[in-house]
């Protein structure tokens, strides 16, 4: 979260000539990310846009080392969180994923109560005090704009919530460990229009306290929520910058063609 006195345009995450390969062999495997150098500002929403298979989600997962879970992945270059290389040998990956949380495309609540879903992460990190857990559950659900809807059924199964509520529950679950960055991989693609609107409103509120990076295929959504945007194509970063400039006056023809719907 932003420290008092920290400038709004401070860089929270930076990648430097980032390359990612799947597999190995004589060809070196599939080159999924190609020399990606990008800065993500603190307390801003950065939208990652581009057609399917262009590397957006793969890039997002490098930011908290989720790709470590995939066999055969090889990464070169650097990813820096507050100027610390997150792929350095001394990095505690569990602590990293506490600082950089993630929300996936499909809501994935645990098959347990609403309360226990939110308390799960804090408990993993050693919090056992009931009063503190109660406070974290309430504040996280408040931050995810879900508290008023579920406060009277915290001990009921989270699987009984609607799809939109489940996605906001997953956002609350990510917030409960008090991260600094929230990664969102198409968080509204499986939701109805009303739930999508709620998630978009939530992103705009969350950036006051967190740095948000979101993958989206929905150009209208990117226009509505993004402060900054980055356009990916075939594993390359084609163009990045302030969202209003990139969407209205893109510098690259490929960006202009994508924004105008000529492909993707």
C-alpha positions as CSV (number, residue, x, y, z in Angstrom):
1,X,0.0,0.0,0.0
2,X,1.2,3.5,-0.5
3,X,3.3,5.0,2.2
4,X,2.5,8.5,3.5
5,X,4.4,11.0,1.3
6,X,5.0,8.5,-1.5
7,X,4.4,10.2,-4.9
8,X,1.4,9.0,-6.8
9,X,3.5,8.2,-9.9
10,X,6.0,6.1,-8.0
11,X,6.9,2.8,-9.8
12,X,5.7,-0.2,-7.8
13,X,6.7,-3.0,-10.3
14,X,9.2,-2.9,-13.1
15,X,10.3,-5.5,-15.6
16,X,13.6,-5.3,-17.4
17,X,14.1,-7.4,-20.7
18,X,11.8,-10.1,-19.3
19,X,11.8,-13.3,-21.3
20,X,9.8,-16.5,-20.6
21,X,10.1,-19.8,-22.3
22,X,7.9,-22.9,-21.9
23,X,9.7,-26.2,-22.3
24,X,13.2,-26.9,-23.5
25,X,15.0,-28.8,-26.2
26,X,17.2,-27.8,-29.1
27,X,14.9,-25.0,-30.1
28,X,14.9,-23.6,-26.5
29,X,11.2,-24.1,-26.1
30,X,8.3,-21.8,-26.8
31,X,9.3,-18.1,-26.4
32,X,6.1,-16.8,-24.7
33,X,7.4,-13.4,-23.5
34,X,10.0,-11.5,-25.5
35,X,12.1,-8.8,-23.9
36,X,9.3,-7.1,-21.9
37,X,10.3,-3.9,-20.2
38,X,7.3,-2.2,-18.5
39,X,6.7,0.0,-15.4
40,X,3.6,-0.3,-13.3
41,X,2.8,2.7,-11.3
42,X,1.7,2.6,-7.6
43,X,-1.9,3.3,-6.8
44,X,-3.0,3.1,-10.4
45,X,-5.0,0.6,-12.5
46,X,-2.8,-0.8,-15.3
47,X,-4.8,-2.7,-18.0
48,X,-3.0,-5.3,-20.0
49,X,-4.8,-5.7,-23.4
50,X,-4.3,-7.7,-26.5
51,X,-5.8,-10.8,-28.3
52,X,-6.0,-14.2,-26.9
53,X,-2.7,-16.0,-26.6
54,X,-0.6,-12.8,-26.7
55,X,1.1,-13.3,-23.4
56,X,-1.0,-11.0,-21.1
57,X,-1.8,-13.6,-18.5
58,X,1.6,-15.2,-18.7
59,X,3.1,-11.8,-18.0
60,X,0.7,-11.2,-15.1
61,X,1.7,-14.5,-13.5
62,X,5.4,-13.6,-13.6
63,X,4.7,-10.7,-11.2
64,X,4.2,-13.0,-8.3
65,X,5.9,-16.1,-9.6
66,X,2.8,-18.1,-10.3
67,X,4.6,-19.5,-13.3
68,X,6.9,-21.3,-10.9
69,X,4.2,-23.8,-10.6
70,X,4.4,-24.8,-14.3
71,X,7.1,-27.4,-15.1
72,X,9.7,-26.4,-17.7
73,X,9.3,-22.7,-17.4
74,X,12.5,-20.7,-17.8
75,X,12.8,-16.9,-17.2
76,X,15.5,-14.4,-18.0
77,X,15.6,-10.7,-17.3
78,X,14.3,-9.0,-14.2
79,X,11.1,-8.4,-12.3
80,X,11.4,-5.8,-9.5
81,X,9.0,-5.0,-6.7
82,X,10.0,-1.8,-5.1
83,X,13.4,-2.3,-6.8
84,X,13.9,-5.8,-5.3
85,X,14.4,-8.6,-7.9
86,X,11.6,-11.0,-7.0
87,X,13.5,-13.8,-8.8
88,X,16.5,-13.3,-6.6
89,X,17.8,-16.2,-4.5
90,X,16.9,-14.7,-1.1
91,X,13.2,-14.1,-2.0
92,X,10.6,-15.9,0.1
93,X,7.9,-16.8,-2.5
94,X,5.2,-17.2,0.2
95,X,5.9,-13.7,1.4
96,X,6.0,-12.4,-2.1
97,X,2.5,-13.8,-2.8
98,X,1.3,-12.2,0.3
99,X,2.5,-8.8,-1.0
100,X,1.3,-9.5,-4.5
101,X,-2.1,-11.1,-4.5
102,X,-4.0,-12.6,-7.4
103,X,-7.6,-12.9,-8.5
104,X,-8.4,-15.4,-11.3
105,X,-10.9,-15.4,-14.2
106,X,-13.2,-18.0,-12.7
107,X,-14.3,-17.4,-9.1
108,X,-12.7,-20.1,-7.0
109,X,-14.1,-19.9,-3.4
110,X,-13.0,-22.7,-1.1
111,X,-15.7,-25.2,-0.1
112,X,-16.0,-23.7,3.4
113,X,-17.8,-20.8,5.1
114,X,-17.6,-17.2,3.9
115,X,-15.8,-16.4,7.1
116,X,-13.3,-19.2,6.8
117,X,-12.6,-18.2,3.1
118,X,-11.5,-14.8,4.2
119,X,-9.7,-16.0,7.4
120,X,-7.8,-18.7,5.5
121,X,-4.8,-16.6,4.3
122,X,-4.3,-14.7,7.7
123,X,-4.3,-18.1,9.5
124,X,-1.7,-19.5,7.1
125,X,0.4,-16.5,7.9
126,X,0.1,-17.2,11.7
127,X,-2.8,-15.0,12.8
128,X,-4.9,-16.9,15.4
129,X,-6.4,-14.1,17.5
130,X,-10.1,-14.2,17.0
131,X,-10.7,-10.5,17.4
132,X,-8.0,-9.7,14.8
133,X,-9.4,-12.3,12.4
134,X,-12.9,-10.9,12.9
135,X,-11.6,-7.5,12.1
136,X,-9.8,-8.7,9.0
137,X,-12.8,-10.5,7.7
138,X,-15.1,-7.5,8.1
139,X,-12.6,-5.0,6.7
140,X,-11.8,-7.2,3.7
141,X,-15.4,-7.8,2.9
142,X,-16.0,-4.1,3.3
143,X,-13.2,-3.3,0.9
144,X,-14.7,-5.8,-1.6
145,X,-18.1,-4.2,-1.3
146,X,-19.6,-7.4,0.0
147,X,-20.0,-6.9,3.7
148,X,-23.6,-5.7,3.7
149,X,-24.7,-8.6,1.5
150,X,-23.1,-11.4,3.7
151,X,-22.7,-10.1,7.2
152,X,-25.6,-12.1,8.5
153,X,-24.5,-15.4,6.9
154,X,-20.7,-15.5,7.5
155,X,-20.9,-19.1,8.7
156,X,-22.8,-20.3,5.6
157,X,-21.0,-21.9,2.7
158,X,-19.4,-19.5,0.2
159,X,-20.5,-21.8,-2.6
160,X,-24.1,-20.6,-2.0
161,X,-23.1,-17.1,-3.2
162,X,-23.9,-15.9,-6.7
163,X,-21.1,-15.8,-9.3
164,X,-20.6,-12.0,-8.9
165,X,-20.6,-12.4,-5.1
166,X,-18.1,-15.2,-5.3
167,X,-15.7,-13.1,-7.4
168,X,-15.9,-10.3,-4.9
169,X,-15.4,-12.9,-2.1
170,X,-12.2,-14.0,-3.9
171,X,-11.1,-10.3,-4.0
172,X,-11.8,-10.0,-0.3
173,X,-9.8,-13.2,0.3
174,X,-6.8,-11.7,-1.5
175,X,-7.1,-8.4,0.4
176,X,-7.3,-10.2,3.8
177,X,-3.5,-10.9,3.8
178,X,-3.0,-7.1,3.4
179,X,-1.2,-7.1,0.0
180,X,0.4,-4.1,-1.7
181,X,-0.4,-5.2,-5.3
182,X,-3.5,-6.9,-6.7
183,X,-3.3,-8.9,-9.9
184,X,-6.6,-9.6,-11.7
185,X,-6.8,-12.0,-14.6
186,X,-10.0,-11.1,-16.5
187,X,-11.9,-10.9,-13.2
188,X,-15.2,-10.0,-14.8
189,X,-15.2,-12.2,-18.0
190,X,-17.5,-14.8,-16.4
191,X,-19.9,-12.4,-14.8
192,X,-23.2,-10.8,-15.8
193,X,-23.2,-7.0,-16.7
194,X,-24.4,-5.9,-13.3
195,X,-21.7,-7.9,-11.5
196,X,-19.1,-6.7,-14.0
197,X,-20.0,-3.1,-13.2
198,X,-19.6,-3.8,-9.5
199,X,-16.1,-5.3,-10.0
200,X,-15.1,-2.3,-12.2
201,X,-16.3,0.1,-9.5
202,X,-14.3,-1.9,-7.0
203,X,-11.1,-1.6,-9.0
204,X,-11.4,2.2,-9.0
205,X,-11.9,2.2,-5.2
206,X,-9.0,-0.3,-4.6
207,X,-6.4,1.8,-6.4
208,X,-6.6,4.3,-3.5
209,X,-4.8,1.8,-1.3
210,X,-3.3,-0.8,-3.7
211,X,-1.6,-1.1,-7.0
212,X,-3.8,-2.9,-9.5
213,X,-2.8,-4.7,-12.7
214,X,-5.7,-6.3,-14.7
215,X,-5.8,-8.4,-17.8
216,X,-8.9,-7.7,-19.9
217,X,-10.2,-8.6,-23.4
218,X,-12.9,-6.0,-23.0
219,X,-11.7,-2.7,-24.5
220,X,-14.7,-0.8,-23.1
221,X,-13.8,-2.1,-19.6
222,X,-10.1,-1.0,-20.1
223,X,-11.3,2.5,-21.1
224,X,-13.5,2.7,-18.0
225,X,-11.0,1.6,-15.4
226,X,-7.4,2.0,-16.6
227,X,-5.0,4.8,-15.7
228,X,-2.3,3.1,-17.8
229,X,-2.4,0.5,-20.5
230,X,-0.1,-1.9,-22.2
231,X,-0.8,-3.7,-25.5
232,X,0.7,-7.1,-26.0
233,X,0.9,-9.0,-29.3
234,X,2.6,-12.4,-30.0
235,X,4.5,-12.2,-26.7
236,X,5.8,-8.7,-27.3
237,X,5.0,-5.4,-25.6
238,X,4.0,-3.3,-28.6
239,X,3.1,-0.1,-26.7
240,X,2.4,1.2,-23.2
241,X,1.5,4.5,-21.6
242,X,-1.3,6.6,-20.1
243,X,-4.6,4.9,-21.0
244,X,-6.2,8.0,-22.4
245,X,-3.3,8.6,-24.8
246,X,-2.9,4.9,-25.9
247,X,-6.7,4.5,-26.6
248,X,-7.2,7.8,-28.4
249,X,-3.8,8.5,-30.0
250,X,-1.8,5.2,-30.2
251,X,1.7,5.6,-31.6
252,X,1.9,2.1,-33.2
253,X,-0.2,0.9,-36.1
254,X,-0.7,-2.5,-34.6
255,X,-2.1,-0.8,-31.5
256,X,-4.4,1.3,-33.5
257,X,-5.7,-1.7,-35.6
258,X,-6.4,-3.7,-32.4
259,X,-8.2,-0.8,-30.7
260,X,-10.3,-0.2,-33.8
261,X,-11.3,-3.9,-33.9
262,X,-9.4,-4.9,-37.0
263,X,-8.1,-8.1,-35.3
264,X,-8.3,-9.9,-32.0
